Amino acid sequence: MLIDRYGRIVSGFRISITSKCNYNCFFCHREGVDNTEFELKSSDWGFLASVGVELGILEYKLTGGEPLLRNDIVDIAREIWLSGGTVSLTTNGSLLSFYASKLVDYVDHVNVSLHSLDPRTYYDLTRGKLENVLVGLDVAKNVGLKIKINYVVTSINIHEFLNFIGFVEKHGFDLNIIELIPLGLSREDWLSLHADLNNIENFLKNASVEVFNRELHNRVVFKLRSGIVVSLIKGYCNPIHCLHCTRLRVTPDGRFKTCLYLDKYINARKNIIERNRRGLVEDILNAVLIREPYFR
């Protein structure tokens, strides 16, 4: 078990396997990392996971950019799964109809970013086609993939909240309601687009049969009468969020990033590529040691 200087357990890697994306969401923060041309191979990610599992890091979230743009995405998921790690994936869903049946044996669940149920609003937010995502969700559901919807709330789409509740209840999906953070936006744009989640939180409290907190970020979770689980993610100006962070982030080129907001890195690329197990263990331990909460 890895524990940092603040007593936080590190139990997962959030791995950005590519900086490339076929969408252009205006609020995308690119995991707090600039575009990187070099990308580790699927076997590299498998080696990282094999070492991580030995150290008690069992949860592996694959992100991007858009991870399904990697034509070896199934190999990456398989490599990590074979190491003994639990694999999940965050995607915009545009290519999910092609990959869902190939991923179902290796992926525990898929988070699909879906920020509007109106085609025009969806295009304005993402520059993508809503229809492609809805088809992908249908295919993923039919092959048995567990789905969570990621809904980033802004002043543009907050009025769709009840529509999202109805949508996930209809399809049996879970829902993450995510506060807009200023990373990737100017302060002026963030102030104009940010939407307070207090009214949504009060609604969920009244509509729930059970309320509890997840270990990750101490996220408050609401179980609705329909059985759907809704998580509320307030990631900005929230020290409780930081103080319950259980993840290290990994860039496409093999650097450990200790916080979404802070540019503190340990470069593990050489030890990963050269399969230097001892060196990689030291890199992971060093990354854990320099972790600190964004809010002190």
C-alpha positions, 0 to 999 in steps of 0.5 A: 500500500502506497501512502503519501506525506498527507496520509492519502492512499495511492491506489490508482493510475489515471493514464492519458494514452494520447493527446490526440482528440477528434472533438474540440470541447471548449472546456477540455483541460487535456488532463493538464498536459500539453500535447505530446507526440511520443506515446508509449506502446501497449506493452509499455503500459502493460509493464507499468501496470505489472509493477503498479499492481505489485505496489498495490495500484490496482485501478487503471483509468484510460483517458486522452485526448480520445483513447479510442483513437489509438488503434491498439486500445484493445491491446492496451486494455488487455495488457493492463487487465492481464497484469491484474489491474482493473481497467476503466476508460473515459471516451467521447463515445464517437468510436464506441460502436466499433470498439465496445464488443472488443473491449467488454472482456477487459474493461470494467466500465466506460465513462462516456462524456455527454454534455447535452442531449440536444444535437445543436447544443451538443455540437456547439459544446463539442464540435461533434455529432450527438448521433454517433455517441448515442449509437455507441451507447446503444451498442455498448449497452447491448454487449454488456459494458457498464456505462457511466455518463459524464455530464459537465454542467455549464450555464449553457446546459444546466437546464438539461439536468432533469433530461439527463436523469430521465435519460440514464434511468431509461437506459440503466446508466449511472451518472457523474455530474461534474462542476466546470473547472477553470483549467483550460479556460480564461477566468472571464470565460469560466466565470460566464460559463460556471454553474453552481451545483447547489440546487442540483445537489438539493434535488438529488438529496430529496430524490434519493433513497441512499446518500454516501461518499466514495473513497475517491475525492470523498465524492458524494453519491446519490442512489435514486429510487430507480436504482441509478447512482449519481455522483456529484463531482465538485473539483474546484475550491474544494479542499476535501476533493484534494485531500481524498485524491487516490490517483497518480496521473500518467502522461502519454510519454510516460511521466507521472503528474502528481496533480491535475492543477500542479506541474510536478512530474517524475519522468519514468519513460526511460525505465518503462521502455527499458523494462527497468523494474527497480528503476520504475519502482523508485519513480513511482515511490518518488512521485508519491513522495512529492504529491501534495494537495492543491489546497493546503 
